[in-house]
């Protein structure tokens, strides 16, 4: 499952999403790191046990999709 958040989202801030995910208590498989899009940082992601990935979308707000 992919859960993502725009890093400028004022309605559902990335920090709040990260706190919620931490409460799940799942082990981290891949530590926080950048992903690239056309040679630029598109955001950051972290992979958790149970096929769960959290990612940010750099420069996106609440309408990230």
PDB file of N, CA, C and O in Angstrom:
ATOM      1  N   UNK A   1       0.854  -1.156   0.000  1.00  0.00           N
ATOM      2  CA  UNK A   1       0.000   0.000   0.000  1.00  0.00           C
ATOM      3  C   UNK A   1       0.904   1.223   0.000  1.00  0.00           C
ATOM      4  O   UNK A   1       1.933   1.253   0.675  1.00  0.00           O
ATOM      5  N   UNK A   2       0.509   2.222  -0.760  1.00  0.00           N
ATOM      6  CA  UNK A   2       1.226   3.494  -0.791  1.00  0.00           C
ATOM      7  C   UNK A   2       0.358   4.562  -0.145  1.00  0.00           C
ATOM      8  O   UNK A   2      -0.786   4.775  -0.545  1.00  0.00           O
ATOM      9  N   UNK A   3       0.913   5.230   0.857  1.00  0.00           N
ATOM     10  CA  UNK A   3       0.271   6.372   1.490  1.00  0.00           C
ATOM     11  C   UNK A   3       1.177   7.552   1.202  1.00  0.00           C
ATOM     12  O   UNK A   3       2.368   7.503   1.510  1.00  0.00           O
ATOM     13  N   UNK A   4       0.640   8.608   0.619  1.00  0.00           N
ATOM     14  CA  UNK A   4       1.481   9.751   0.284  1.00  0.00           C
ATOM     15  C   UNK A   4       0.855  11.043   0.762  1.00  0.00           C
ATOM     16  O   UNK A   4      -0.344  11.126   1.026  1.00  0.00           O
ATOM     17  N   UNK A   5       1.709  12.051   0.865  1.00  0.00           N
ATOM     18  CA  UNK A   5       1.286  13.340   1.388  1.00  0.00           C
ATOM     19  C   UNK A   5       2.092  14.423   0.692  1.00  0.00           C
ATOM     20  O   UNK A   5       3.309  14.304   0.551  1.00  0.00           O
ATOM     21  N   UNK A   6       1.413  15.483   0.256  1.00  0.00           N
ATOM     22  CA  UNK A   6       2.127  16.642  -0.264  1.00  0.00           C
ATOM     23  C   UNK A   6       2.869  17.322   0.872  1.00  0.00           C
ATOM     24  O   UNK A   6       2.319  17.487   1.961  1.00  0.00           O
ATOM     25  N   UNK A   7       4.110  17.716   0.630  1.00  0.00           N
ATOM     26  CA  UNK A   7       4.889  18.271   1.737  1.00  0.00           C
ATOM     27  C   UNK A   7       4.544  19.721   2.083  1.00  0.00           C
ATOM     28  O   UNK A   7       5.126  20.290   3.006  1.00  0.00           O
ATOM     29  N   UNK A   8       3.602  20.323   1.350  1.00  0.00           N
ATOM     30  CA  UNK A   8       3.118  21.662   1.722  1.00  0.00           C
ATOM     31  C   UNK A   8       1.624  21.632   2.047  1.00  0.00           C
ATOM     32  O   UNK A   8       0.963  22.671   2.024  1.00  0.00           O
ATOM     33  N   UNK A   9       1.099  20.462   2.346  1.00  0.00           N
ATOM     34  CA  UNK A   9      -0.324  20.285   2.644  1.00  0.00           C
ATOM     35  C   UNK A   9      -0.655  20.854   4.019  1.00  0.00           C
ATOM     36  O   UNK A   9      -0.150  20.373   5.033  1.00  0.00           O
ATOM     37  N   UNK A  10      -1.498  21.872   4.051  1.00  0.00           N
ATOM     38  CA  UNK A  10      -1.891  22.478   5.315  1.00  0.00           C
ATOM     39  C   UNK A  10      -3.058  21.775   5.984  1.00  0.00           C
ATOM     40  O   UNK A  10      -3.256  21.908   7.192  1.00  0.00           O
ATOM     41  N   UNK A  11      -3.839  21.020   5.197  1.00  0.00           N
ATOM     42  CA  UNK A  11      -5.012  20.334   5.745  1.00  0.00           C
ATOM     43  C   UNK A  11      -4.636  19.019   6.424  1.00  0.00           C
ATOM     44  O   UNK A  11      -5.157  18.697   7.492  1.00  0.00           O
ATOM     45  N   UNK A  12      -3.739  18.269   5.810  1.00  0.00           N
ATOM     46  CA  UNK A  12      -3.258  16.998   6.365  1.00  0.00           C
ATOM     47  C   UNK A  12      -1.724  17.041   6.293  1.00  0.00           C
ATOM     48  O   UNK A  12      -1.132  16.485   5.368  1.00  0.00           O
ATOM     49  N   UNK A  13      -1.082  17.699   7.263  1.00  0.00           N
ATOM     50  CA  UNK A  13       0.369  17.878   7.218  1.00  0.00           C
ATOM     51  C   UNK A  13       1.142  16.557   7.238  1.00  0.00           C
ATOM     52  O   UNK A  13       0.717  15.576   7.848  1.00  0.00           O
ATOM     53  N   UNK A  14       2.271  16.560   6.564  1.00  0.00           N
ATOM     54  CA  UNK A  14       3.140  15.385   6.509  1.00  0.00           C
ATOM     55  C   UNK A  14       3.516  14.918   7.913  1.00  0.00           C
ATOM     56  O   UNK A  14       3.541  13.717   8.180  1.00  0.00           O
ATOM     57  N   UNK A  15       3.804  15.848   8.802  1.00  0.00           N
ATOM     58  CA  UNK A  15       4.197  15.488  10.164  1.00  0.00           C
ATOM     59  C   UNK A  15       3.105  14.677  10.863  1.00  0.00           C
ATOM     60  O   UNK A  15       3.406  13.706  11.557  1.00  0.00           O
ATOM     61  N   UNK A  16       1.855  15.064  10.689  1.00  0.00           N
ATOM     62  CA  UNK A  16       0.746  14.319  11.281  1.00  0.00           C
ATOM     63  C   UNK A  16       0.636  12.920  10.717  1.00  0.00           C
ATOM     64  O   UNK A  16       0.360  11.969  11.448  1.00  0.00           O
ATOM     65  N   UNK A  17       0.850  12.790   9.420  1.00  0.00           N
ATOM     66  CA  UNK A  17       0.828  11.462   8.787  1.00  0.00           C
ATOM     67  C   UNK A  17       1.947  10.591   9.343  1.00  0.00           C
ATOM     68  O   UNK A  17       1.751   9.403   9.598  1.00  0.00           O
ATOM     69  N   UNK A  18       3.121  11.189   9.530  1.00  0.00           N
ATOM     70  CA  UNK A  18       4.252  10.435  10.069  1.00  0.00           C
ATOM     71  C   UNK A  18       3.982   9.978  11.502  1.00  0.00           C
ATOM     72  O   UNK A  18       4.372   8.875  11.885  1.00  0.00           O
ATOM     73  N   UNK A  19       3.322  10.814  12.290  1.00  0.00           N
ATOM     74  CA  UNK A  19       2.980  10.423  13.659  1.00  0.00           C
ATOM     75  C   UNK A  19       1.995   9.260  13.667  1.00  0.00           C
ATOM     76  O   UNK A  19       2.137   8.329  14.460  1.00  0.00           O
ATOM     77  N   UNK A  20       0.992   9.312  12.783  1.00  0.00           N
ATOM     78  CA  UNK A  20       0.009   8.235  12.694  1.00  0.00           C
ATOM     79  C   UNK A  20       0.682   6.926  12.308  1.00  0.00           C
ATOM     80  O   UNK A  20       0.394   5.879  12.888  1.00  0.00           O
ATOM     81  N   UNK A  21       1.573   6.985  11.334  1.00  0.00           N
ATOM     82  CA  UNK A  21       2.271   5.776  10.880  1.00  0.00           C
ATOM     83  C   UNK A  21       3.134   5.207  12.002  1.00  0.00           C
ATOM     84  O   UNK A  21       3.194   3.990  12.177  1.00  0.00           O
ATOM     85  N   UNK A  22       3.800   6.068  12.759  1.00  0.00           N
ATOM     86  CA  UNK A  22       4.639   5.605  13.866  1.00  0.00           C
ATOM     87  C   UNK A  22       3.815   4.833  14.899  1.00  0.00           C
ATOM     88  O   UNK A  22       4.310   3.887  15.513  1.00  0.00           O
ATOM     89  N   UNK A  23       2.557   5.240  15.088  1.00  0.00           N
ATOM     90  CA  UNK A  23       1.687   4.540  16.045  1.00  0.00           C
ATOM     91  C   UNK A  23       1.362   3.112  15.615  1.00  0.00           C
ATOM     92  O   UNK A  23       0.954   2.296  16.442  1.00  0.00           O
ATOM     93  N   UNK A  24       1.536   2.805  14.343  1.00  0.00           N
ATOM     94  CA  UNK A  24       1.288   1.444  13.870  1.00  0.00           C
ATOM     95  C   UNK A  24       2.320   0.464  14.413  1.00  0.00           C
ATOM     96  O   UNK A  24       2.041  -0.727  14.554  1.00  0.00           O
ATOM     97  N   UNK A  25       3.512   0.971  14.718  1.00  0.00           N
ATOM     98  CA  UNK A  25       4.554   0.131  15.310  1.00  0.00           C
ATOM     99  C   UNK A  25       5.216  -0.830  14.341  1.00  0.00           C
ATOM    100  O   UNK A  25       5.828  -1.805  14.777  1.00  0.00           O
ATOM    101  N   UNK A  26       5.117  -0.593  13.053  1.00  0.00           N
ATOM    102  CA  UNK A  26       5.707  -1.493  12.058  1.00  0.00           C
ATOM    103  C   UNK A  26       7.201  -1.237  11.914  1.00  0.00           C
ATOM    104  O   UNK A  26       7.661  -0.100  12.028  1.00  0.00           O
ATOM    105  N   UNK A  27       7.945  -2.294  11.665  1.00  0.00           N
ATOM    106  CA  UNK A  27       9.388  -2.172  11.447  1.00  0.00           C
ATOM    107  C   UNK A  27       9.662  -1.441  10.142  1.00  0.00           C
ATOM    108  O   UNK A  27       8.925  -1.582   9.167  1.00  0.00           O
ATOM    109  N   UNK A  28      10.735  -0.659  10.141  1.00  0.00           N
ATOM    110  CA  UNK A  28      11.167   0.051   8.937  1.00  0.00           C
ATOM    111  C   UNK A  28      12.078  -0.869   8.136  1.00  0.00           C
ATOM    112  O   UNK A  28      13.072  -1.379   8.652  1.00  0.00           O
ATOM    113  N   UNK A  29      11.727  -1.074   6.871  1.00  0.00           N
ATOM    114  CA  UNK A  29      12.521  -1.928   5.980  1.00  0.00           C
ATOM    115  C   UNK A  29      13.537  -1.085   5.211  1.00  0.00           C
ATOM    116  O   UNK A  29      14.702  -1.465   5.093  1.00  0.00           O
ATOM    117  N   UNK A  30      13.099   0.050   4.692  1.00  0.00           N
ATOM    118  CA  UNK A  30      13.969   0.991   3.978  1.00  0.00           C
ATOM    119  C   UNK A  30      13.836   2.351   4.640  1.00  0.00           C
ATOM    120  O   UNK A  30      12.747   2.923   4.688  1.00  0.00           O
ATOM    121  N   UNK A  31      14.948   2.866   5.149  1.00  0.00           N
ATOM    122  CA  UNK A  31      14.914   4.143   5.861  1.00  0.00           C
ATOM    123  C   UNK A  31      14.605   5.309   4.939  1.00  0.00           C
ATOM    124  O   UNK A  31      14.768   5.232   3.721  1.00  0.00           O
ATOM    125  N   UNK A  32      14.154   6.390   5.559  1.00  0.00           N
ATOM    126  CA  UNK A  32      13.783   7.634   4.897  1.00  0.00           C
ATOM    127  C   UNK A  32      14.853   8.042   3.890  1.00  0.00           C
ATOM    128  O   UNK A  32      16.027   8.163   4.239  1.00  0.00           O
ATOM    129  N   UNK A  33      14.445   8.253   2.641  1.00  0.00           N
ATOM    130  CA  UNK A  33      15.391   8.678   1.616  1.00  0.00           C
ATOM    131  C   UNK A  33      14.669   9.301   0.436  1.00  0.00           C
ATOM    132  O   UNK A  33      13.451   9.169   0.312  1.00  0.00           O
ATOM    133  N   UNK A  34      15.411   9.984  -0.437  1.00  0.00           N
ATOM    134  CA  UNK A  34      14.795  10.669  -1.566  1.00  0.00           C
ATOM    135  C   UNK A  34      14.484   9.722  -2.724  1.00  0.00           C
ATOM    136  O   UNK A  34      15.116   8.676  -2.876  1.00  0.00           O
ATOM    137  N   UNK A  35      13.505  10.107  -3.530  1.00  0.00           N
ATOM    138  CA  UNK A  35      13.313   9.462  -4.834  1.00  0.00           C
ATOM    139  C   UNK A  35      13.426  10.554  -5.888  1.00  0.00           C
ATOM    140  O   UNK A  35      13.108  11.716  -5.635  1.00  0.00           O
ATOM    141  N   UNK A  36      13.874  10.172  -7.047  1.00  0.00           N
ATOM    142  CA  UNK A  36      14.175  11.144  -8.095  1.00  0.00           C
ATOM    143  C   UNK A  36      13.148  11.061  -9.234  1.00  0.00           C
ATOM    144  O   UNK A  36      12.673   9.982  -9.586  1.00  0.00           O
ATOM    145  N   UNK A  37      12.821  12.235  -9.798  1.00  0.00           N
ATOM    146  CA  UNK A  37      11.954  12.349 -10.970  1.00  0.00           C
ATOM    147  C   UNK A  37      12.650  13.305 -11.939  1.00  0.00           C
ATOM    148  O   UNK A  37      12.862  14.475 -11.621  1.00  0.00           O
ATOM    149  N   UNK A  38      12.994  12.811 -13.092  1.00  0.00           N
ATOM    150  CA  UNK A  38      13.682  13.630 -14.101  1.00  0.00           C
ATOM    151  C   UNK A  38      14.921  14.330 -13.531  1.00  0.00           C
ATOM    152  O   UNK A  38      15.173  15.496 -13.833  1.00  0.00           O
ATOM    153  N   UNK A  39      15.688  13.617 -12.712  1.00  0.00           N
ATOM    154  CA  UNK A  39      16.930  14.143 -12.174  1.00  0.00           C
ATOM    155  C   UNK A  39      16.784  15.088 -10.990  1.00  0.00           C
ATOM    156  O   UNK A  39      17.775  15.657 -10.532  1.00  0.00           O
ATOM    157  N   UNK A  40      15.564  15.266 -10.488  1.00  0.00           N
ATOM    158  CA  UNK A  40      15.334  16.137  -9.342  1.00  0.00           C
ATOM    159  C   UNK A  40      14.640  15.347  -8.233  1.00  0.00           C
ATOM    160  O   UNK A  40      13.968  14.348  -8.490  1.00  0.00           O
ATOM    161  N   UNK A  41      14.815  15.811  -7.008  1.00  0.00           N
ATOM    162  CA  UNK A  41      14.140  15.147  -5.882  1.00  0.00           C
ATOM    163  C   UNK A  41      12.642  15.367  -6.029  1.00  0.00           C
ATOM    164  O   UNK A  41      12.168  16.503  -6.057  1.00  0.00           O
ATOM    165  N   UNK A  42      11.896  14.256  -6.123  1.00  0.00           N
ATOM    166  CA  UNK A  42      10.440  14.329  -6.229  1.00  0.00           C
ATOM    167  C   UNK A  42       9.770  14.278  -4.878  1.00  0.00           C
ATOM    168  O   UNK A  42       8.596  14.623  -4.742  1.00  0.00           O
ATOM    169  N   UNK A  43      10.522  13.843  -3.871  1.00  0.00           N
ATOM    170  CA  UNK A  43      10.010  13.695  -2.521  1.00  0.00           C
ATOM    171  C   UNK A  43      10.859  12.692  -1.771  1.00  0.00           C
ATOM    172  O   UNK A  43      11.966  12.356  -2.194  1.00  0.00           O
ATOM    173  N   UNK A  44      10.337  12.220  -0.663  1.00  0.00           N
ATOM    174  CA  UNK A  44      11.054  11.270   0.179  1.00  0.00           C
ATOM    175  C   UNK A  44      10.119  10.105   0.502  1.00  0.00           C
ATOM    176  O   UNK A  44       8.897  10.250   0.469  1.00  0.00           O
ATOM    177  N   UNK A  45      10.706   8.951   0.815  1.00  0.00           N
ATOM    178  CA  UNK A  45       9.875   7.787   1.102  1.00  0.00           C
ATOM    179  C   UNK A  45      10.523   6.903   2.159  1.00  0.00           C
ATOM    180  O   UNK A  45      11.725   6.974   2.412  1.00  0.00           O
ATOM    181  N   UNK A  46       9.694   6.078   2.758  1.00  0.00           N
ATOM    182  CA  UNK A  46      10.133   5.095   3.739  1.00  0.00           C
ATOM    183  C   UNK A  46       9.249   3.864   3.573  1.00  0.00           C
ATOM    184  O   UNK A  46       8.037   3.981   3.393  1.00  0.00           O
ATOM    185  N   UNK A  47       9.863   2.682   3.633  1.00  0.00           N
ATOM    186  CA  UNK A  47       9.129   1.427   3.453  1.00  0.00           C
ATOM    187  C   UNK A  47       9.063   0.700   4.788  1.00  0.00           C
ATOM    188  O   UNK A  47      10.061   0.582   5.499  1.00  0.00           O
ATOM    189  N   UNK A  48       7.875   0.215   5.111  1.00  0.00           N
ATOM    190  CA  UNK A  48       7.634  -0.487   6.370  1.00  0.00           C
ATOM    191  C   UNK A  48       7.286  -1.945   6.113  1.00  0.00           C
ATOM    192  O   UNK A  48       6.874  -2.321   5.016  1.00  0.00           O
ATOM    193  N   UNK A  49       7.462  -2.756   7.150  1.00  0.00           N
ATOM    194  CA  UNK A  49       7.076  -4.167   7.090  1.00  0.00           C
ATOM    195  C   UNK A  49       5.596  -4.271   6.747  1.00  0.00           C
ATOM    196  O   UNK A  49       4.792  -3.467   7.218  1.00  0.00           O
ATOM    197  N   UNK A  50       5.241  -5.234   5.949  1.00  0.00           N
ATOM    198  CA  UNK A  50       3.847  -5.416   5.577  1.00  0.00           C
ATOM    199  C   UNK A  50       3.504  -4.730   4.259  1.00  0.00           C
ATOM    200  O   UNK A  50       2.337  -4.448   3.990  1.00  0.00           O
ATOM    201  N   UNK A  51       4.532  -4.458   3.426  1.00  0.00           N
ATOM    202  CA  UNK A  51       4.320  -3.823   2.118  1.00  0.00           C
ATOM    203  C   UNK A  51       3.615  -2.478   2.225  1.00  0.00           C
ATOM    204  O   UNK A  51       2.681  -2.203   1.471  1.00  0.00           O
ATOM    205  N   UNK A  52       4.051  -1.647   3.149  1.00  0.00           N
ATOM    206  CA  UNK A  52       3.492  -0.310   3.348  1.00  0.00           C
ATOM    207  C   UNK A  52       4.580   0.712   3.061  1.00  0.00           C
ATOM    208  O   UNK A  52       5.663   0.646   3.642  1.00  0.00           O
ATOM    209  N   UNK A  53       4.303   1.654   2.172  1.00  0.00           N
ATOM    210  CA  UNK A  53       5.255   2.710   1.841  1.00  0.00           C
ATOM    211  C   UNK A  53       4.608   4.065   2.094  1.00  0.00           C
ATOM    212  O   UNK A  53       3.473   4.310   1.684  1.00  0.00           O
ATOM    213  N   UNK A  54       5.338   4.936   2.771  1.00  0.00           N
ATOM    214  CA  UNK A  54       4.902   6.314   2.948  1.00  0.00           C
ATOM    215  C   UNK A  54       5.822   7.187   2.120  1.00  0.00           C
ATOM    216  O   UNK A  54       7.043   7.045   2.186  1.00  0.00           O
ATOM    217  N   UNK A  55       5.243   8.097   1.337  1.00  0.00           N
ATOM    218  CA  UNK A  55       6.037   8.993   0.503  1.00  0.00           C
ATOM    219  C   UNK A  55       5.497  10.410   0.585  1.00  0.00           C
ATOM    220  O   UNK A  55       4.307  10.631   0.812  1.00  0.00           O
ATOM    221  N   UNK A  56       6.397  11.362   0.395  1.00  0.00           N
ATOM    222  CA  UNK A  56       5.990  12.753   0.270  1.00  0.00           C
ATOM    223  C   UNK A  56       6.099  13.142  -1.199  1.00  0.00           C
ATOM    224  O   UNK A  56       6.876  12.555  -1.952  1.00  0.00           O
ATOM    225  N   UNK A  57       5.321  14.130  -1.592  1.00  0.00           N
ATOM    226  CA  UNK A  57       5.387  14.679  -2.939  1.00  0.00           C
ATOM    227  C   UNK A  57       5.877  16.112  -2.778  1.00  0.00           C
ATOM    228  O   UNK A  57       5.154  16.971  -2.274  1.00  0.00           O
ATOM    229  N   UNK A  58       7.108  16.364  -3.209  1.00  0.00           N
ATOM    230  CA  UNK A  58       7.743  17.666  -3.004  1.00  0.00           C
ATOM    231  C   UNK A  58       6.984  18.779  -3.729  1.00  0.00           C
ATOM    232  O   UNK A  58       6.716  18.691  -4.928  1.00  0.00           O
ATOM    233  N   UNK A  59       6.648  19.820  -2.980  1.00  0.00           N
ATOM    234  CA  UNK A  59       5.997  20.989  -3.547  1.00  0.00           C
ATOM    235  C   UNK A  59       4.501  20.865  -3.759  1.00  0.00           C
ATOM    236  O   UNK A  59       3.873  21.777  -4.296  1.00  0.00           O
ATOM    237  N   UNK A  60       3.925  19.749  -3.344  1.00  0.00           N
ATOM    238  CA  UNK A  60       2.483  19.524  -3.528  1.00  0.00           C
ATOM    239  C   UNK A  60       1.732  19.840  -2.235  1.00  0.00           C
ATOM    240  O   UNK A  60       2.256  19.680  -1.133  1.00  0.00           O
ATOM    241  N   UNK A  61       0.509  20.285  -2.403  1.00  0.00           N
ATOM    242  CA  UNK A  61      -0.352  20.553  -1.256  1.00  0.00           C
ATOM    243  C   UNK A  61      -1.394  19.457  -1.107  1.00  0.00           C
ATOM    244  O   UNK A  61      -1.117  18.285  -1.361  1.00  0.00           O
ATOM    245  N   UNK A  62      -2.584  19.841  -0.698  1.00  0.00           N
ATOM    246  CA  UNK A  62      -3.643  18.880  -0.416  1.00  0.00           C
ATOM    247  C   UNK A  62      -4.158  18.182  -1.683  1.00  0.00           C
ATOM    248  O   UNK A  62      -4.749  17.105  -1.596  1.00  0.00           O
ATOM    249  N   UNK A  63      -3.944  18.770  -2.826  1.00  0.00           N
ATOM    250  CA  UNK A  63      -4.424  18.184  -4.079  1.00  0.00           C
ATOM    251  C   UNK A  63      -3.308  17.428  -4.800  1.00  0.00           C
ATOM    252  O   UNK A  63      -3.229  17.471  -6.028  1.00  0.00           O
ATOM    253  N   UNK A  64      -2.456  16.745  -4.059  1.00  0.00           N
ATOM    254  CA  UNK A  64      -1.311  16.022  -4.623  1.00  0.00           C
ATOM    255  C   UNK A  64      -1.678  15.063  -5.751  1.00  0.00           C
ATOM    256  O   UNK A  64      -0.893  14.942  -6.692  1.00  0.00           O
ATOM    257  N   UNK A  65      -2.821  14.373  -5.719  1.00  0.00           N
ATOM    258  CA  UNK A  65      -3.136  13.459  -6.827  1.00  0.00           C
ATOM    259  C   UNK A  65      -3.247  14.199  -8.132  1.00  0.00           C
ATOM    260  O   UNK A  65      -3.506  13.587  -9.168  1.00  0.00           O
TER     261      UNK A  65
END
